[in-house]
Amino acid sequence: MKKQGILNYRIEEFIARIGHTQTMVICDPGLPIPPECEVIDISLLPGQPSFISVLRAVADEMKIESFVYASEIEKVNQEVFSQMKEILSGLPSSSVPHEEFKRITHDALVFIRTGECSSYANVILVAGVTF
């Protein structure tokens, strides 16, 4: 058994598998997930686990090159947005309208579905390389 870090073996598997420029989505339960995409559903109850706790755990273990978020979060969900920006500080980011965000998630290697129940609590993480 692992002593620390992410215990969910499927999340660990995808962090180990993801290649440079491939994407991983961390999302709330409301984001539509294309049927052909891999999903790790860790939602338990509304708010559990939170988007921020999952993002923090993944960011601690994954080499992230950049990230993409829906521009609507900046006005509608400022608390989650500011925490997301803090966790991913120093990384290039881009924002797109939510409808475009949903379209570009179709290329993701995997979705991690949280229990977060606040608006636009979704992010696309672009994998980097460690060398």
N, C-alpha and C positions, 0 to 999 in steps of 0.2 A: 504494500500500500504506500502511496505517496505520502510524504511527511508534510508537504506544504504546496501552495499554489492551487491550481485548478484540479479538482478531484473528478470532474465529469470526464470520463474517458473519451467520449465522442468529441467534446470540444478540444481536448488535448490532441486527438487524432487529426482533426482538421487544421489545428495550428501547425502541427508537424508536416502535414501534407501540402498546405497552401504554398503556391509558388509566386515568384516575383510578378507583380501587377495583377494577380488574381484578387478577387474581392470576397469579403465576408460581410454579411449584414447582421447587425444586432438590432432587434426590432421589438416594438410593442405588439400586443396580441391583435391589433386591428389592421396591421399592414398586410395587404394581400400577398400571399406567397405563391408563386407559380407552381403548378402541380408537379412539374418535372424537376424542381429544385430540392436539394437535401435540406431537411429541417431538423434542428435539435430544439425540441420544445421543452423548455425548463420552467414554463409558467406553472405556478402552483395555486396562488390566490391573487386577487387583484392587488397589484403592487409588489408581489413577491415572486421571484426576486426582482429587484428594481433594475431599470435600464442602467443606471449609474454603477451599481455594484458589479454587474456583469461586464460593462465596458472597462471598469478599472481592472478587474481580474484578467480580462483578455489583453488589455494594453500592457500589463505587467509581463506577459509571456510571449506576445507576438511582436515581431518586427513590423512596424507600420510605417509605410512611406507617406501616405496622405489619407485624407478622409473627405467624404461627401455627405452633406445633410440637406434636408428640405428647408428652404429659406423661411418658411412660415414659422419655424420653431423660434426664430429670433424675437418675434413679437408675441406669440401665443404661449410660449413655454420658456420664459427667460431663465428660470431657476435651473432647469435641466440643461438648457443651452450653455449657461455659464459654467456649470460643472463639467460638461462634455468638453468645452474649450480648454478648461484647466487641465483635465486629464490628458488631452491630446496637444497640449501647448508645445509650440515649436515646430509642429508639423504643418505642411501646406494643406489648405482646405479649400473646398469650393461648395457653393450652395446653388441649388437648382429648385425650381418650383416643385411642389409635392408630386404633381402628375408626372413630371419628368423623372423625379426620384424613383417613383414606382416602376417606370419603364426600364431604367438602367439597372434595377436590382435583378432583372432577369438573367444577367450574366454572372451572378454570384455563385461561388463554389458552394456556399452553405449559408443558411439563415439560422441565427440563434434567437428564438422567440422567448422574450421575457414576460413577466407578469405586469410590467409597467402600464399604468392606465392614465397616462397624461399625454396630451396631444403632441404629435410629431416626434416622439421619442424613438428615433430611428437613425442609424448611421451606417454608411458603407465604408468599411475599412479596406484600404488598398495595401496589399502586402509588399513589404520591402525585402531587402536581402541583408544579411549580416556580414557580407564581405565586399 
